[in-house]
Amino acid sequence: MKTEQKKRRWLGSGLLRGAIASLVVGAAVLTGVPVVSQQASAAVMLSTPDHIILRDSREFKGEILEETDSQIKMRVSVHGIQTVMTFEKREVLSVKRGEGAGQAQQAQERRPERAEARRADRGADAARVYVAEFKGHFGRDMAATPMREALEDAARQRADLLVITLDLRSYFAFIQEQRREQGQDEGHFSEMQMTDDILHLLRVDMQQIFDTPPRVVFWVKQALGGSCFLPLTSREIYFHPSGRMGGVGNLDLLFGGMDEVVRQKLISANIEIAKGIAIAGGYPPEIIEAMAMRRQVWSYRLEGGRPVFRQGWPDAGRGEILLTDDGRGENADTIEQIVRGEGNDTLTMTADLALTLGISRGTVRTLEDLLLELGVGRNFTRVDDRAERIVAGWSRDLVNAERRLRQLFREFQEIQVQGDYNERTRARGRQIRTLEEIQRLVRRFDGSINPFLGVPPVEEIQRIIERIRLEQMADRR
Amino acid sequence: MTIRMTKLLSLLVAALLSVSLTAASWANDRVTLTDGTVVEGTIKQELDGYIWFEIRKGGIVNEVIYRASQIQKIERNVGAQADDTQQTQRRPERRDQPREAGATGAPRAAVITLGGGSGKDMVGLYMTAESVRRVIPQLEEDGVEILVLRINSGGGALLEIQRLSDLIEEELKPKFRVVAWIDSAISAAAMTAHTVEEIYFMTTGAYGACTGFYGASGKAITDRVLEEALYLMERISDRGGYDHAIMRAMQIDVPLSASFDEHGRVTWYQDHSGDHIVNPGGRVLTFNSQTAKRFGFSKGTADNVDELAKAMGLTEVIWIGEQERGFGYPISRAEREILRFRDRVERDERNLNNYVDRFQTSLAVAQNRPREERGPFLNRAREALRQIGSMVRNNPNFALFVFGTDEDGFWEWYREQEEMIRRLG
């Protein structure tokens, strides 16, 4: 499905299509990866960065993040886009540590001291709290890469309480914004497929990233579209007073054009997979049906403060309350209800309803309130100095990468393969370097790049590169 | 109306009768039945007046379901008694020869994955009989006795189901105690797992949705193709010991209900006449971990190998392999080979167009050049052809999926291309 999504995005539109059409096939011999031009590598963000010179004379400047016996990891910034590159030490001729980077390193080293000092101030039993706030659109601003980096950072900081704050609209809302259409979040079940990698991180990798996995709490400001499944991995969900969670209520309207029994098969598989997420988190699987199926009617009653769900219209005599109606005719939600997340064609939980249904453990307006609710009180140390840089930095880098991709596509199209043999050879070399830089950015931000850019998969770009190389082979002096 | 008691449950009850007279060291609940029988074990679940009761003997776990009318008395936490067996038992009927247990006496177990999820999961491409067959010698060399097939696939090609089922039945079961551990087994993956008697779920597990259809048109298989698929699954259901009605409700839109008798045995009905509606109709059946457990289809729920061992009734077990980041189970040599296979298939699938394009364009350029200039282009074409050949060697099903021919047909084409390159040179 992932491949299909990529294909759809590639087929959807294409800046590069024109480029391919006008492509003069050619070739150039390239050195192996990593490849960043010297011109590009000079544009690092640090004022006095670390400096690596490779045996093939290429130079890179940036911030050395990690050095092992065999490798060096360095953060470099290319045209404002930060990326981490790994160098094999056998390829490295020299390493010069810059003052800025040294300061950064010292600052890094000092950070735990400051944290320790704060911790000492607050007492040895102070909780180490790491807050990562994901804001924007699911699939764009929340993706597996920044989540992994945040988790790894939290592990380095030995966090024992991890608060994941979600303020995310659906990926579909992003698509509608791109189309300059009214964005709506009410029903995009298919975004569940985009949660695979993140769910794997939270369920499996978490156990290995941390020596002792921290207590994980989700704080929901907005968790719409695919992001609504993520909090269900934790047994501790809290809502902001204006929090909403859902926006996946169209599963039973999907797969049109297929035979009915095939539709039912696909609905059945999808709904049970989604229920598995709820079951694993300790939540009633019925909420998934109510969230996903627009034509189903669900009621609930409270027994001993716990909800008991039943499919069907409520029986007032049994104290049942309507949870979702069938959304047909007069029952269809109005635009006002949809926009405010107050409709009942499908279940999109508000703070109050989530609390009533036992999904949310509490409603809190501020982080301080949340920490109080969690029993941390004031006795905590924040250890998330880098969280903003990781999470918001991802969003900024993504936007910069897209800007750079547009520029690279333009540059590629402008390269004319003409003149004498040497000039044609040089032009093809430029074409290949440009395409390789596109590949690098696509690899880094795979899946999150705006589909309207029409960026092809890296393999498709590789095919173009191969053709350029063949053309170069066929060229004569 | 079709009423069938499953072979599995018959065995289960027989096993119950044989073990109910002995107590185990772990037992801490005691149930006195209305007929005077006393059984000791662990109450795993209570629902609607039924109890799911786990009874162990020497590492073998049997689970039975008693309904309220059968139960005279329940005593909880009655204290452990001495176990009369030390070692985990295996199923001798599945073994030609008893295998030597690990040095500590604990059985040796390994996990191999069928399908890797996240796009690397198609049955027939990433989950193939041939790739599993290749690792059997490694499993044997490592002294594996219990083979856990961890399944994570959204389905795939119908043609591979028979091959996988035959492999499990004829090549794996005689050598190992085979267990299916369901991460996600949808469609062809569930149809494959149905060969295995012992099925455990992960909490997130899903199993079913086995309707056959043509991917391009979204049309369901019908007529003879459908009948053959239904018949295939009746035979595979027999291998796993499952009532035919279960898989039928996963394949086509028919209802399924179940009742528990006074001995806790499940009887399945292909209509609504059972006490519990499992599939109401108007929907194709997929189990989740809760429903699978409730109706005794799953023998237990486990999210890691420790929980799995516990669910399997293993008091001791040696898991073969090393813990690695990103994996929730130890990676054995055999599993590493399976992972390599899938990585290779993924790489080939991604680069397939490149291989073919490089071959065709290089050949085309060579054909339009004077003979003395063809060398570099022919070398390039030859290299691309080798990549294509290597791809099919790794996974012969590429011949069908990509070239629309069987393996022999592919290699015939391959030799023709080699010959063409030779003649051009």
Interface residues (C-beta under 8 A of the other chain):
Chain A: M1 K2 T3 D196 D197 H200 R203 V204 D205 Q207 Q208 I209 F255 G257 M258 D259 E260 V261 V262 Q264 K265 L266 I267 S268 A269 I271 E272 I273 K275 G276 I277 I279 A280 P285 P457 E459 E460 Q462 R463 E466 R467 L470 M473 A474
Chain B: G117 S118 G119 G154 S184 I186 S187 M202 T203 T204 G205 A206 G208 A209 C210 T211 F213 G218 K219 A220 I252 D253 G282 R283 V284 L285 T286 F287 N288 S289 Q290 D303 Q323 R325 G326 F327 G328 R350 N351 N353 N354 D357 R358 T361 S362 V365 R369 P376 F377 R380
